[in-house]
Amino acid sequence: MTGGIQLAPHDPDWARAAAAEGAAITGALQGLAVTVHHIGSTSVPGLIAKPILDLLLEIGDLAALDARDGDLIGLGYEAMGAFGIPGRRYFRKDSAAGRRTHQLHAFATGSEGARRHLAFRDYLRAHPEIAGEYGALKQRLVARTRDAEHYMDGKEGWVQATEAASLRWTAARLG
């Protein structure tokens, strides 16, 4: 990302933009069993975020997606394969100016990867005080460095601990 990490206050329009992009993805992949979810910090009301929409694509068959990645490329995405995470297909989309606008994480429906992302999102939505801690951590990290790698490393422990809590919370809710 040019210029390093940039954070923005929550924008209520992110939900509309994510829904519109989800509809475009669903349309492009017509005939495949897919569900698109808005995830990441832009999906949590009130949470400061990098203004990049993260979407989770749950699909019945990753091989079918691999055969149709040209449909997502047609929407402006770059296909990156697993990009370091087994069981995932990662796509990214930049604006004409070269600024990242979307990240699409595709996992098999109901997979551990999909459940993890959705649990984390739902936990932050249900616990605004925890989301606030996350926002404060992000601001502290950006104040120290705008380097993406240092920023991600600085969040890693907090995210892992909160992800574990979110999975326990989700399991307890599902009973």
Summary of the structure (lengths in Angstrom):
residues: 175
radius of gyration: 16.0
end to end distance: 41.5
largest distance: 47.4
contacts: 537
relative contact order: 0.15
helix: 51%
strand: 19%
